[in-house]
Amino acid sequence: MGSEGVGLVDCHCHLSAPDFDRDLDDVLEKAKKANVMALVVVAEHSGEFEKIIQLSERYNGFVLPCLGVHPVQGLSPEDQRSVTLKDLDAALPIIENYKDRLLAVGEKCALTLSWKTHHQPLKRARGADKVLLHAFDGRPSVAMEGVKAGYFFSIPPSIIRSGQKQKLVKQLPLTSICLETDSPALGPEKQVRNEPRNISISAEYIAQVKRISVKEVIEVTTQNALTLFPRLQHLLQK
């Protein structure tokens, strides 16, 4: 991929959320105008899988599906619970059915990392050599163990209001950083719907911290996304 015309890759967002039901076309058009070239759309439970596959077909080569099960299940705080084997039993046949269309599998820590691994010192993800830890909330010293293991860390726009994420970016090498929005969450303002176009805020902040150009941040993080997701280049060309 040449350096000219390189776009941004949102490595983790939730476009199937009800927050986007009314104006998704507009949201995606704004993302394209903001130089976003790909959106990795992630599921939290099997009930979203079909919707995400449909979105990936409707916006072919732009919306890329990642099916997985979040470690915390339940739509409202009152009915939240830990994920169970029953949840996985419902999800796995659907993942198997769509495996040839998927960019990746996973949620929260991506692939086979467990909820415990996300919050405690990192351990090698069993059988996973392409790992993304999105919205990492652990200590920078713990994150450096992930860097040694070859893991990637994606940074959302909420970095502008998060001292923890700011410290993380200062320590992480750019070669270990990807970009995300986690839309509709983790936006630059609390309680305001986040959108994929805000991914530029992440790139601009990282450039400021690293004292490099935004262009370099985009080039390196997009190359990191291509390394992390081997199918990305193929799906972009569809």
Number of C-alpha atoms within 10 A of each C-alpha: 10 6 11 8 11 17 18 30 27 31 30 29 24 23 26 23 16 10 14 18 10 9 9 16 12 11 15 21 12 16 22 17 10 16 17 22 19 22 26 25 26 30 28 23 21 21 12 18 23 15 16 23 22 14 19 21 15 11 14 15 18 23 25 26 26 28 30 24 27 22 18 15 17 14 10 7 8 7 8 11 12 11 16 12 8 8 16 14 11 14 19 14 12 14 18 10 9 14 15 9 16 19 19 24 17 19 25 23 23 25 23 16 22 17 16 12 14 19 14 11 14 18 14 16 18 9 9 12 13 17 23 28 23 23 22 20 15 16 15 19 12 15 23 18 15 22 16 9 16 16 21 27 27 23 31 34 31 24 22 17 14 15 10 14 22 18 14 23 21 13 14 19 13 19 15 22 25 30 30 28 32 28 26 20 19 24 25 22 13 11 10 11 14 23 25 31 22 22 29 23 20 26 24 19 19 25 18 13 12 17 9 12 13 17 16 14 25 25 18 19 25 24 19 20 23 16 14 21 17 13 16 20 14 11 17 14 9 8
